[in-house]
Amino acid sequence: MSIEENVFAFFKEEFPDQKILFSSKMFILERDSPLQEIEDEAYFFTLFFEKYMEKFNVEIDEINWDAYYPYEEIGFWDWILGRKHKSIRRKALTIEMFIQSAKAGKWLYD
């Protein structure tokens, strides 16, 4: 199998097609799918990155997590009243990024 196929198979094993939390939508994993829709928690991805680095021998010195998981302070009353907040722009974290980094042997993004 090629690197692309191996990385994609690794993701399919780690993140099988699943229902999005609090939604009736199914998330079908594709190469350009934003992975934040699967798991919107940076801590979870740090554990996943360790597995990925070990399996594909990818060197990841530092990742700017704020680019992929920006922090937004939400006021208590805004949260209670369900007020909409301005959307924070975040970079999509995709399987294609992991494939290209596996080919290069290091994390290429940020």
Buried (B, 14 or more C-beta within 10 A) or exposed (E): EEEBEBBBEBBEEEBEEEEEEEEEEEBEBEBEBBBBBBBBEBEEBEEBBEEBBEEBEBEBEEBEBEEBBEEEEEEEEEEEEEEEEEEEEBBEBBBBBBBBBBBEEEBBBE
